[in-house]
Amino acid sequence: MLWALGLEDRMRVLLLSLAALFVAAGPAVAQEDEIVANLAGGRVIVQVASDGIVFGAIDHPLEAKSVPPRVATVGSSHIGVFFGASEWQVPAQPQPIRLDRTSTDVRSANAPKDIYRLPDSGEPDLELIGVAYLEQLRPLVSQLHHKIDLKPDEPLMEIVLIGYAPQGYGPEIWVIDFGAEQQSISSKADYWQTRILRPRFTQLYPPEKHQPKVLIETRFPPDLQETPLLGLIQQNDPRMAQLQSSDVRFSKVVEHLERGQANKVPVQDAADFLRAALPLLAGKAQFVEGTLGENGGFEWIVPPQEPRQKAKVEDKNRPADAPTLMRKPNPDQ
C-alpha cells in the first residue's frame, strides 16, 4: 500500500499522478489543459559564519524529469532554496512556470508587527514571504483534479529561507512548507478539488540560548540516506580527514565545527572549506554554492549550470551592475 512507501517513493507517485491528470475524468474535464509539476530534490548545507553566511545545495533527482534545487533572492536580505513542486508546465505555454522566478521582490522590512499569527506561522516579515508564494501556487494547484497521494505533513513545495532578520536581529534559517489537501467532488469520476494550504514555518537557526552553533543541513525528501557533512567529520571519514589536513585553515574550520562554534569561522574560510567538500559529497550530482553578507550582498562561488536568459523588454533600463543570481558568461567560451 502507498502509505507503506518511503517519502521519496511517494513523491515519485505524486509526480506520476500529476502527469496523469484528467485521464479518468469525463469529457468536459479532458478539455482542460493538463498541468505537470516537475519536482526538485536534494540537500542544503548552511554555515552561519562570523561575518556572513555560506550555503551549498546538492541535487538529488527524484525522477528523470526532475529539476535541481533552485536558488532565488527573496526581498533584500534573504535567499531561498526551492524544493518539491517548484516548476510547473502547462502544455499551452512553451516555458515552464518557475516559482524561483516569481514573487521574489518581497519588502519584508515593512511587515506589521501586531498582526495575529496562526500556530506554525512565522514572524510578520516571514508571513509576507510565505503568502507571496502561496498566491503564486494557488492557481497552479487548483488545476490538479487527479488524486494525489500526499500526506498532510508532506509538503508539496518547500523553501529553505536563509538570510538576516530585519531590525538587526541577526542571521536566521527557516523552512517554509506548503501542503495541499483534496476533496472529491464527483462520485462518478476521479475528479478532485485541490487546495493549497497556508505555509508552515520551522526555524532551524538561531539555536536556543547556550546551544552549540553547528552546520545546518536539511534535505528533501527528509529520508535521503546521505550522511550529513558534520556527521562525516565526526566519524573521521577518510575524505574529510584528508581535506582537513590539506590546509591549516580547514583544520581550524573543523575544530570550530566540532566545538559548536561555527559562527566564529571567517566567511571566506568557511566558503573555501565547503567549496572543497561539496564535490566529495555530490559525486556526479550538480551542486551550487554562494555567500550572503550581513548587509544582504549575495555572491556566487559555484553558480547554477543553466544558460543566461535574455533580458526582458521591461528590464532594458536595469542598471548594468544590478545584483543577479544568473550565471555570468565565460569570456573563454
Residue frames relative to the residue before (quaternion, step in Angstrom):
aa qw qx qy qz dx dy dz
M 1.0000 0.0000 0.0000 0.0000 0.00 0.00 0.00
L 0.6415 -0.5819 0.3423 0.3642 3.53 -1.16 0.71
W 0.6356 0.5489 -0.3542 0.4115 3.59 0.98 -0.73
A 0.6487 0.5274 -0.3197 0.4458 3.60 1.16 -0.42
L 0.5488 0.6178 -0.4030 0.3934 3.60 1.23 -0.18
G 0.5543 -0.5683 0.4807 0.3724 3.56 -1.27 0.36
L 0.6730 -0.5130 0.3396 0.4107 3.56 -1.24 0.43
E 0.6344 0.5323 -0.3485 0.4390 3.59 0.96 -0.79
D 0.6513 0.5027 -0.3203 0.4697 3.60 0.99 -0.80
R 0.6474 0.5136 -0.3284 0.4574 3.56 1.00 -0.78
M 0.6265 0.5231 -0.3461 0.4627 3.58 1.06 -0.69
R 0.6171 0.5268 -0.3480 0.4696 3.59 1.09 -0.64
V 0.6329 0.5162 -0.3243 0.4773 3.56 1.03 -0.81
L 0.6130 0.5462 -0.3410 0.4579 3.55 1.05 -0.79
L 0.6568 0.5146 -0.3181 0.4502 3.59 0.89 -0.92
L 0.6583 0.4936 -0.3081 0.4776 3.57 0.98 -0.85
S 0.6303 0.5357 -0.3364 0.4502 3.58 1.03 -0.76
L 0.6475 0.5157 -0.3191 0.4616 3.56 0.98 -0.85
A 0.6738 0.5030 -0.2936 0.4548 3.57 1.01 -0.82
A 0.7247 0.4318 -0.2350 0.4828 3.58 1.18 -0.54
L 0.2426 0.8067 -0.5104 0.1731 3.59 1.19 0.46
F 0.8648 0.1927 -0.1523 0.4379 3.55 -1.22 0.73
V 0.4281 0.7207 -0.4717 0.2737 3.63 1.21 -0.06
A 0.7764 0.3506 -0.1858 0.4896 3.57 0.90 -0.96
A 0.5412 0.6401 -0.3974 0.3733 3.59 1.24 -0.05
G 0.6732 -0.5206 0.3626 0.3798 3.54 -1.37 0.19
P 0.7465 -0.4170 0.2767 0.4384 3.59 -1.29 0.12
A 0.6479 0.5264 -0.3378 0.4347 3.62 0.93 -0.82
V 0.6549 0.5094 -0.3108 0.4637 3.56 1.02 -0.80
A 0.6537 0.5505 -0.3171 0.4112 3.58 0.95 -0.87
Q 0.5941 0.5816 -0.3673 0.4169 3.59 1.21 -0.36
E 0.5855 0.5879 -0.3738 0.4145 3.58 1.18 -0.37
D 0.5860 -0.5596 0.4443 0.3821 3.55 -1.25 0.44
E 0.3647 -0.7102 0.5626 0.2147 3.53 -1.10 0.76
I 0.1502 -0.8008 0.5770 0.0569 3.57 -0.68 1.07
V 0.1214 -0.7936 0.5956 0.0283 3.57 -0.99 0.87
A 0.2473 -0.7578 0.5867 0.1430 3.56 -0.97 0.87
N 0.2175 -0.7466 0.6158 0.1268 3.56 -0.95 0.93
L 0.2781 -0.8153 0.4939 0.1182 3.56 -0.56 1.20
A 0.2175 -0.7475 0.6143 0.1287 3.54 -1.19 0.68
G 0.0182 -0.7953 0.6058 -0.0128 3.55 -0.94 0.93
G 0.3489 0.7400 -0.5322 0.2178 3.55 -1.19 0.40
R 0.4618 -0.6665 0.5167 0.2749 3.53 -1.26 -0.44
V 0.2077 -0.7517 0.6157 0.1128 3.53 -1.27 0.56
I 0.1119 -0.7638 0.6342 0.0433 3.55 -1.02 0.92
V 0.0197 -0.8148 0.5778 -0.0429 3.57 -0.73 1.07
Q 0.0428 -0.7622 0.6446 0.0402 3.55 -1.07 0.82
V 0.2435 -0.7253 0.6286 0.1397 3.53 -0.82 1.07
A 0.1497 -0.8207 0.5500 0.0389 3.56 -0.36 1.27
S 0.7405 -0.4329 0.2818 0.4299 3.56 -1.31 -0.04
D 0.8197 0.1482 -0.0443 0.5515 3.58 1.06 -0.69
G 0.8033 0.0758 -0.0829 0.5849 3.57 1.08 0.67
I 0.4172 -0.6755 0.5487 0.2618 3.55 -1.36 -0.06
V 0.1484 -0.7643 0.6232 0.0733 3.56 -1.02 0.88
F 0.0260 0.8003 -0.5988 0.0175 3.59 -0.95 0.81
G 0.0795 -0.7588 0.6429 0.0677 3.52 -1.28 0.50
A 0.1153 -0.7809 0.6111 0.0591 3.59 -1.09 0.70
I 0.1523 -0.7933 0.5882 0.0391 3.56 -0.87 1.05
D 0.4215 -0.7201 0.5028 0.2258 3.55 -0.90 0.98
H 0.0142 0.7476 -0.6640 0.0010 3.56 -1.14 0.78
P 0.2666 -0.8104 0.4949 0.1649 3.61 0.05 1.25
L 0.2888 -0.7589 0.5634 0.1521 3.54 -1.02 0.88
E 0.7779 0.0451 -0.0267 0.6262 3.58 1.28 -0.37
A 0.7015 -0.4574 0.3279 0.4373 3.55 -1.29 0.19
K 0.7548 0.3457 -0.1917 0.5234 3.59 1.07 -0.70
S 0.3040 0.7591 -0.5202 0.2463 3.58 1.16 0.46
V 0.3123 -0.7125 0.5949 0.2023 3.53 -1.27 0.50
P 0.5324 -0.6247 0.4456 0.3574 3.62 -1.09 0.47
P 0.6277 -0.4811 0.4130 0.4517 3.61 -1.21 0.20
R 0.2183 -0.7901 0.5649 0.0944 3.56 -0.80 1.04
V 0.2434 -0.7666 0.5831 0.1143 3.56 -1.12 0.75
A 0.0364 0.7976 -0.5997 0.0532 3.58 -0.95 0.89
T 0.4789 -0.6133 0.5315 0.3347 3.54 -1.20 0.52
V 0.1029 -0.7749 0.6227 0.0342 3.57 -1.03 0.84
G 0.7996 -0.0224 -0.0314 0.5993 3.56 -0.26 1.23
S 0.6990 -0.4805 0.3467 0.4004 3.53 -1.24 -0.48
S 0.8025 0.3043 -0.1298 0.4965 3.60 1.16 -0.35
H 0.7093 0.3922 -0.2620 0.5239 3.60 1.22 0.28
I 0.1436 -0.7116 0.6672 0.1668 3.49 -1.41 0.27
G 0.2278 -0.7706 0.5813 0.1280 3.55 -1.20 0.57
V 0.2004 -0.7339 0.6357 0.1304 3.56 -1.11 0.77
F 0.2352 -0.8325 0.4972 0.0670 3.56 -0.56 1.24
F 0.0402 -0.7856 0.6171 -0.0217 3.54 -0.96 1.04
G 0.7302 0.4168 -0.3036 0.4483 3.54 -1.32 0.23
A 0.8003 -0.2634 0.2161 0.4934 3.57 -1.13 -0.74
S 0.1371 0.8305 -0.5205 0.1433 3.56 0.51 1.22
E 0.7569 0.2558 -0.1667 0.5778 3.61 1.27 -0.18
W 0.0896 -0.8065 0.5844 -0.0059 3.57 -0.87 1.03
Q 0.1615 -0.7976 0.5783 0.0577 3.53 -0.96 0.94
V 0.1015 -0.7548 0.6471 0.0359 3.54 -0.87 1.07
P 0.5247 -0.6809 0.3992 0.3189 3.63 -0.65 1.06
A 0.6706 0.5146 -0.3108 0.4346 3.60 0.99 -0.74
Q 0.7024 0.4203 -0.2606 0.5120 3.59 1.23 -0.30
P 0.4413 -0.7253 0.4558 0.2674 3.62 -0.73 0.98
Q 0.7596 0.3181 -0.1762 0.5393 3.58 1.08 -0.69
P 0.4788 -0.6637 0.4795 0.3167 3.62 -0.96 0.74
I 0.4501 -0.6400 0.5453 0.3007 3.53 -1.29 0.40
R 0.0996 -0.8136 0.5727 0.0118 3.56 -0.50 1.21
L 0.3890 -0.7502 0.4897 0.2146 3.55 -0.60 1.16
D 0.6075 0.5536 -0.3712 0.4321 3.61 1.15 -0.41
R 0.7077 0.4254 -0.2623 0.4995 3.59 1.26 -0.17
T 0.6731 0.4467 -0.3012 0.5066 3.57 1.23 0.35
S 0.8583 0.1757 -0.1185 0.4674 3.55 -1.25 0.51
T 0.3786 0.7490 -0.4816 0.2524 3.61 1.05 0.56
D 0.6477 0.5168 -0.3294 0.4526 3.60 1.18 -0.38
V 0.1709 0.8006 -0.5432 0.1865 3.55 0.51 1.25
R 0.2526 -0.7846 0.5507 0.1319 3.58 -0.59 1.11
S 0.0937 -0.8634 0.4943 0.0385 3.55 0.50 1.21
A 0.5909 0.6038 -0.3790 0.3777 3.61 1.08 -0.56
N 0.6892 0.4779 -0.2795 0.4674 3.61 1.19 -0.45
A 0.3752 0.7548 -0.4733 0.2560 3.57 1.23 0.23
P 0.4869 -0.6541 0.4825 0.3199 3.62 -1.00 0.73
K 0.4138 -0.7490 0.4742 0.2072 3.57 -1.05 0.76
D 0.7663 0.3881 -0.1864 0.4769 3.60 1.10 -0.58
I 0.3797 0.7130 -0.5087 0.2977 3.59 0.96 0.83
Y 0.5478 -0.6053 0.4609 0.3480 3.57 -1.19 0.55
R 0.1232 -0.7991 0.5865 0.0477 3.57 -0.94 0.89
L 0.4319 -0.7000 0.5169 0.2374 3.54 -0.96 0.98
P 0.6349 -0.4912 0.4021 0.4404 3.61 -1.21 0.28
D 0.8083 0.2152 -0.2124 0.5051 3.57 -1.13 0.82
S 0.5007 0.6192 -0.4590 0.3940 3.60 1.17 0.33
G 0.4767 -0.6731 0.4892 0.2835 3.55 -1.27 0.28
E 0.7034 -0.3748 0.3446 0.4960 3.51 -1.30 -0.28
P 0.7035 -0.4930 0.2854 0.4249 3.62 -1.16 0.47
D 0.6541 0.5031 -0.3339 0.4556 3.62 0.96 -0.77
L 0.6543 0.4948 -0.3143 0.4778 3.59 1.06 -0.69
E 0.5899 0.5682 -0.3656 0.4421 3.57 1.08 -0.65
L 0.6322 0.5299 -0.3363 0.4544 3.58 0.98 -0.79
I 0.6497 0.5065 -0.3109 0.4740 3.56 0.98 -0.84
G 0.6739 0.5062 -0.2976 0.4485 3.58 0.85 -0.97
V 0.6751 0.4918 -0.2955 0.4636 3.56 0.91 -0.90
A 0.5991 0.5685 -0.3646 0.4301 3.60 1.04 -0.72
Y 0.7157 0.4106 -0.2554 0.5039 3.59 0.91 -0.86
L 0.5532 0.5865 -0.3903 0.4446 3.60 1.15 -0.50
E 0.6820 0.4830 -0.2890 0.4670 3.59 0.93 -0.89
Q 0.6288 0.5129 -0.3430 0.4732 3.59 1.13 -0.51
L 0.6811 0.4937 -0.2800 0.4625 3.58 1.05 -0.77
R 0.5756 0.6581 -0.3789 0.3033 3.58 0.98 -0.83
P 0.7352 0.4044 -0.2824 0.4650 3.68 0.66 -0.90
L 0.6167 0.5373 -0.3516 0.4553 3.60 1.15 -0.47
V 0.6930 0.4751 -0.2742 0.4678 3.56 0.83 -1.01
S 0.6170 0.5693 -0.3520 0.4139 3.60 1.04 -0.67
Q 0.6365 0.5288 -0.3278 0.4559 3.60 1.23 -0.33
L 0.5421 0.5952 -0.4110 0.4277 3.60 1.28 0.01
H 0.0319 0.8270 -0.5568 0.0717 3.59 -0.41 1.23
H 0.5783 0.5225 -0.3928 0.4882 3.57 1.27 0.22
K 0.5741 -0.6059 0.4173 0.3595 3.60 -1.06 0.67
I 0.0777 -0.7684 0.6341 0.0378 3.56 -0.90 0.97
D 0.3393 -0.7541 0.5341 0.1760 3.56 -0.95 0.91
L 0.2596 0.7473 -0.5509 0.2657 3.52 0.20 1.34
K 0.3701 -0.7425 0.5164 0.2122 3.56 -0.65 1.13
P 0.6559 -0.5391 0.3439 0.4011 3.61 -1.13 0.53
D 0.7348 0.4142 -0.2437 0.4787 3.60 1.02 -0.70
E 0.5949 0.5370 -0.3740 0.4668 3.60 1.26 0.15
P 0.3374 -0.7762 0.4902 0.2081 3.61 -0.51 1.10
L 0.4537 -0.6381 0.5491 0.2925 3.52 -1.24 0.57
M 0.7765 -0.0043 0.0048 0.6301 3.56 1.12 -0.76
E 0.1081 -0.7932 0.5982 0.0350 3.55 -1.15 0.67
I 0.1166 -0.7649 0.6304 0.0626 3.54 -1.09 0.81
V 0.2068 -0.7244 0.6440 0.1331 3.54 -0.93 0.97
L 0.1422 -0.8247 0.5468 0.0235 3.56 -0.36 1.30
I 0.0386 -0.8102 0.5819 -0.0590 3.56 -0.66 1.20
G 0.4405 0.7029 -0.4855 0.2761 3.57 -0.83 0.88
Y 0.5980 -0.5553 0.4498 0.3629 3.50 -1.25 -0.61
A 0.4534 -0.6891 0.5012 0.2613 3.54 -0.90 1.00
P 0.5585 -0.6145 0.4303 0.3540 3.61 -1.11 0.59
Q 0.8138 0.2985 -0.2210 0.4469 3.50 -1.39 0.31
G 0.6728 -0.5724 0.2953 0.3641 3.56 1.01 0.80
Y 0.3923 0.7409 -0.4713 0.2739 3.61 1.15 0.47
G 0.5932 -0.6379 0.3387 0.3555 3.58 1.25 0.06
P 0.7416 -0.4195 0.2884 0.4369 3.57 -1.33 -0.04
E 0.0044 -0.7903 0.6123 -0.0224 3.53 -1.19 0.65
I 0.1036 -0.7543 0.6454 0.0607 3.52 -1.27 0.61
W 0.0014 -0.7984 0.6003 -0.0463 3.56 -0.80 1.06
V 0.2368 -0.6989 0.6443 0.2010 3.54 -1.33 0.37
I 0.1249 -0.7794 0.6125 0.0411 3.56 -0.80 1.09
D 0.1040 -0.8141 0.5712 0.0094 3.58 -0.52 1.23
F 0.1472 -0.7658 0.6221 0.0699 3.55 -1.06 0.88
G 0.1342 -0.8024 0.5798 0.0444 3.56 -0.48 1.22
A 0.2204 -0.7546 0.5997 0.1499 3.54 -1.33 0.02
E 0.1123 -0.7709 0.6210 0.0858 3.54 -1.25 0.48
Q 0.2274 -0.7889 0.5629 0.0952 3.55 -1.18 0.64
Q 0.1000 -0.7647 0.6341 0.0560 3.53 -1.28 0.57
S 0.4070 -0.7083 0.5229 0.2434 3.55 -0.87 0.98
I 0.0923 -0.8176 0.5676 0.0282 3.59 -0.80 0.99
S 0.7367 0.2865 -0.2266 0.5691 3.58 1.25 0.27
S 0.3108 -0.7663 0.5373 0.1661 3.57 -0.74 1.06
K 0.6925 0.4810 -0.2690 0.4656 3.60 1.23 -0.39
A 0.7863 0.1982 -0.1075 0.5752 3.59 1.17 -0.36
D 0.5234 -0.6174 0.4886 0.3258 3.52 -1.25 0.50
Y 0.2993 0.7496 -0.5108 0.2960 3.53 0.42 1.32
W 0.0354 -0.8322 0.5504 -0.0565 3.55 -0.55 1.23
Q 0.3252 -0.6913 0.6062 0.2211 3.50 -1.25 0.56
T 0.1387 -0.8122 0.5658 0.0304 3.58 -0.72 1.12
R 0.0694 -0.8040 0.5906 -0.0068 3.54 -0.91 0.98
I 0.3724 -0.7074 0.5553 0.2292 3.55 -0.92 0.92
L 0.3479 -0.7515 0.5285 0.1869 3.57 -1.00 0.82
R 0.6279 -0.5186 0.4061 0.4146 3.55 -1.23 0.37
P 0.5744 -0.6284 0.3934 0.3471 3.59 -1.01 0.73
R 0.2612 -0.7291 0.6132 0.1553 3.53 -1.24 0.66
F 0.2217 -0.8109 0.5369 0.0712 3.58 -0.80 1.05
T 0.0252 -0.7767 0.6293 -0.0065 3.55 -0.97 0.96
Q 0.2708 -0.7832 0.5403 0.1463 3.57 -0.68 1.09
L 0.1852 -0.7921 0.5767 0.0753 3.57 -0.88 1.02
Y 0.7856 0.0333 0.0085 0.6178 3.59 1.19 -0.53
P 0.5217 -0.1584 -0.8383 0.0084 1.58 -2.06 1.48
P 0.5567 -0.5933 0.4504 0.3677 3.59 -1.21 0.39
E 0.6679 -0.4572 0.3801 0.4477 3.54 -1.30 0.07
K 0.6706 -0.5135 0.3560 0.3998 3.54 -1.21 0.55
H 0.8324 0.1659 -0.1906 0.4933 3.55 -1.03 0.99
Q 0.5179 0.6067 -0.4371 0.4155 3.62 1.23 0.15
P 0.5794 -0.6007 0.4086 0.3694 3.64 -1.07 0.63
K 0.3224 -0.7144 0.5898 0.1945 3.53 -1.20 0.64
V 0.0221 0.8329 -0.5419 0.1098 3.55 -0.22 1.35
L 0.6796 -0.4047 0.3846 0.4758 3.53 -1.34 -0.17
I 0.2416 -0.7416 0.6077 0.1498 3.55 -1.06 0.78
E 0.0490 0.7937 -0.6036 0.0574 3.57 -0.78 1.01
T 0.0393 0.7774 -0.6258 0.0493 3.53 -0.95 0.94
R 0.1493 -0.8103 0.5653 0.0379 3.57 -1.14 0.63
F 0.1354 -0.7660 0.6244 0.0714 3.54 -1.29 0.46
P 0.4475 -0.3095 -0.8039 0.2401 1.53 -1.17 2.24
P 0.6303 -0.5914 0.3477 0.3635 3.60 -1.15 0.50
D 0.6715 0.5093 -0.3130 0.4379 3.62 1.18 -0.29
L 0.2838 0.7341 -0.5550 0.2693 3.60 1.11 0.53
Q 0.4518 -0.7634 0.4162 0.1995 3.54 -0.90 0.99
E 0.4690 0.6999 -0.4523 0.2926 3.63 1.17 -0.22
T 0.4541 -0.6723 0.5142 0.2782 3.57 -1.04 0.83
P 0.5042 -0.6541 0.4618 0.3236 3.64 -0.86 0.87
L 0.6384 -0.5422 0.3851 0.3876 3.56 -1.17 0.56
L 0.6572 0.5002 -0.3175 0.4660 3.59 0.91 -0.85
G 0.6299 0.5358 -0.3331 0.4530 3.58 1.06 -0.69
L 0.6339 0.5223 -0.3256 0.4683 3.58 1.03 -0.77
I 0.6339 0.5214 -0.3265 0.4687 3.58 1.04 -0.78
Q 0.7014 0.4739 -0.2711 0.4582 3.58 0.87 -0.96
Q 0.6812 0.4689 -0.2812 0.4869 3.59 1.19 -0.52
N 0.4068 -0.7288 0.4542 0.3115 3.59 1.32 0.09
D 0.0761 0.8141 -0.5646 0.1129 3.55 0.91 0.95
P 0.5447 -0.6563 0.4044 0.3301 3.64 -0.79 0.95
R 0.6371 0.5294 -0.3368 0.4476 3.59 1.01 -0.74
M 0.6755 0.4772 -0.2918 0.4804 3.56 0.98 -0.84
A 0.6266 0.5368 -0.3390 0.4519 3.57 1.04 -0.74
Q 0.6586 0.4955 -0.3063 0.4762 3.57 0.99 -0.83
L 0.6383 0.5215 -0.3196 0.4674 3.56 1.01 -0.81
Q 0.6530 0.5290 -0.3104 0.4442 3.56 0.92 -0.90
S 0.7192 0.4500 -0.2505 0.4664 3.59 0.96 -0.84
S 0.5771 0.6318 -0.3648 0.3669 3.59 1.24 -0.26
D 0.7907 0.1008 -0.0328 0.6030 3.59 1.21 -0.43
V 0.4897 -0.6767 0.4608 0.3001 3.57 -0.83 0.96
R 0.6042 0.5513 -0.3601 0.4487 3.59 1.12 -0.61
F 0.6476 0.5187 -0.3240 0.4545 3.60 0.98 -0.81
S 0.6102 0.5495 -0.3477 0.4526 3.56 1.07 -0.71
K 0.6688 0.4841 -0.2957 0.4805 3.57 1.01 -0.82
V 0.6025 0.5489 -0.3584 0.4553 3.59 1.06 -0.70
V 0.6720 0.4933 -0.2911 0.4694 3.58 0.86 -0.98
E 0.6289 0.5433 -0.3357 0.4435 3.58 0.97 -0.81
H 0.6700 0.4797 -0.2939 0.4844 3.59 0.95 -0.84
L 0.6382 0.5301 -0.3354 0.4463 3.59 0.98 -0.78
E 0.6799 0.4901 -0.2904 0.4618 3.56 0.93 -0.88
R 0.6801 0.4701 -0.2839 0.4856 3.59 1.16 -0.53
G 0.4752 -0.6674 0.4481 0.3578 3.58 1.22 -0.14
Q 0.5553 0.5883 -0.3833 0.4457 3.55 1.17 0.68
A 0.0936 0.8390 -0.5283 0.0904 3.57 0.94 0.88
N 0.6485 0.5485 -0.3104 0.4270 3.57 1.12 -0.64
K 0.6292 0.5345 -0.3401 0.4503 3.61 1.24 -0.08
V 0.5500 0.6118 -0.3897 0.4140 3.59 1.27 -0.05
P 0.4705 -0.6517 0.5012 0.3204 3.65 -0.89 0.81
V 0.5770 -0.6324 0.3866 0.3432 3.57 -0.93 0.88
Q 0.6303 0.5363 -0.3511 0.4379 3.62 0.99 -0.68
D 0.6592 0.4911 -0.3105 0.4774 3.60 0.96 -0.81
A 0.6435 0.5180 -0.3193 0.4644 3.57 0.99 -0.84
A 0.6570 0.5142 -0.3067 0.4581 3.58 0.98 -0.87
D 0.6682 0.4960 -0.3058 0.4626 3.59 0.94 -0.86
F 0.6404 0.5214 -0.3254 0.4606 3.58 1.01 -0.79
L 0.6814 0.4729 -0.2959 0.4739 3.58 0.88 -0.91
R 0.6115 0.5506 -0.3504 0.4475 3.59 1.05 -0.72
A 0.6815 0.4648 -0.2854 0.4879 3.59 1.04 -0.72
A 0.6909 0.4941 -0.2789 0.4480 3.60 1.08 -0.68
L 0.5992 0.6230 -0.3659 0.3449 3.59 0.99 -0.75
P 0.6589 0.4892 -0.3489 0.4525 3.67 0.82 -0.73
L 0.6248 0.5350 -0.3397 0.4561 3.59 1.09 -0.65
L 0.6920 0.4635 -0.2681 0.4842 3.57 1.06 -0.75
A 0.7259 0.4761 -0.2428 0.4329 3.57 0.94 -0.92
G 0.2455 -0.7586 0.5634 0.2166 3.59 1.01 -0.69
K 0.8038 -0.2153 0.1881 0.5217 3.57 -0.67 -1.12
A 0.5045 0.6667 -0.4175 0.3559 3.59 1.26 -0.06
Q 0.5507 -0.5923 0.4741 0.3481 3.55 -1.25 0.48
F 0.0383 0.7798 -0.6249 -0.0041 3.56 -1.19 0.54
V 0.1814 -0.7479 0.6266 0.1232 3.53 -1.32 0.40
E 0.0720 -0.7761 0.6236 0.0602 3.54 -1.28 0.36
G 0.0747 0.7945 -0.5992 0.0643 3.53 -1.10 0.74
T 0.2875 -0.7286 0.5907 0.1938 3.54 -1.35 0.17
L 0.1655 -0.7591 0.6235 0.0876 3.52 -1.22 0.62
G 0.3199 -0.7810 0.5116 0.1614 3.56 -0.65 1.15
E 0.6727 -0.5105 0.3556 0.4006 3.54 -1.27 0.36
N 0.7137 0.4124 -0.2445 0.5107 3.59 1.17 -0.51
G 0.6676 -0.5439 0.2895 0.4179 3.57 1.23 0.40
G 0.4886 0.6750 -0.4415 0.3327 3.61 1.19 -0.05
F 0.1689 -0.7975 0.5763 0.0586 3.57 -0.77 1.10
E 0.0126 0.7874 -0.6160 0.0172 3.57 -1.05 0.81
W 0.3811 -0.6919 0.5657 0.2364 3.54 -1.08 0.81
I 0.1922 -0.7156 0.6547 0.1492 3.54 -1.21 0.63
V 0.7458 0.0292 -0.0220 0.6652 3.56 1.06 -0.85
P 0.2196 -0.8119 0.5263 0.1248 3.63 -0.22 1.21
P 0.6232 -0.5371 0.3989 0.4051 3.60 -1.22 0.29
Q 0.4482 -0.6878 0.5097 0.2573 3.55 -1.16 0.64
E 0.4743 0.6209 -0.4972 0.3771 3.55 0.33 1.24
P 0.5556 -0.6439 0.4067 0.3336 3.60 -1.02 0.77
R 0.5403 -0.6080 0.4809 0.3273 3.52 -1.22 0.56
Q 0.3525 -0.7421 0.5324 0.2040 3.56 -0.84 0.98
K 0.5416 -0.5990 0.4733 0.3521 3.54 -1.18 0.58
A 0.5444 -0.6282 0.4449 0.3332 3.55 -1.06 0.77
K 0.4680 -0.6594 0.5126 0.2886 3.56 -1.07 0.76
V 0.6557 -0.5287 0.3628 0.3987 3.54 -1.22 0.50
E 0.6829 0.4990 -0.3000 0.4410 3.58 0.95 -0.85
D 0.6731 0.4837 -0.2991 0.4728 3.59 1.28 -0.25
K 0.3766 0.7694 -0.4659 0.2216 3.61 1.23 0.12
N 0.6986 0.4403 -0.2746 0.4927 3.59 1.19 -0.45
R 0.3814 0.7308 -0.4783 0.3028 3.58 1.29 0.21
P 0.4975 -0.6617 0.4611 0.3195 3.64 -0.79 0.92
A 0.5682 -0.6330 0.4119 0.3269 3.56 -1.04 0.82
D 0.7401 0.4011 -0.2212 0.4924 3.58 1.10 -0.68
A 0.3458 0.7413 -0.5070 0.2718 3.62 1.22 0.35
P 0.5533 -0.6325 0.4178 0.3453 3.62 -1.01 0.76
T 0.0001 0.7968 -0.6034 0.0326 3.57 -1.09 0.72
L 0.3634 -0.7101 0.5573 0.2304 3.54 -1.25 0.52
M 0.4960 0.6664 -0.4293 0.3544 3.58 1.26 -0.03
R 0.5610 -0.6100 0.4543 0.3267 3.52 -1.18 0.67
K 0.4028 -0.7078 0.5262 0.2448 3.58 -0.92 0.88
P 0.5099 -0.6588 0.4452 0.3283 3.61 -0.94 0.79
N 0.4196 -0.6942 0.5285 0.2505 3.56 -1.10 0.76
P 0.3834 -0.7533 0.4804 0.2339 3.63 -0.53 1.10
D 0.6427 0.5412 -0.3263 0.4330 3.61 1.19 -0.42
Q 0.6259 0.5522 -0.3358 0.4365 3.58 1.27 -0.27
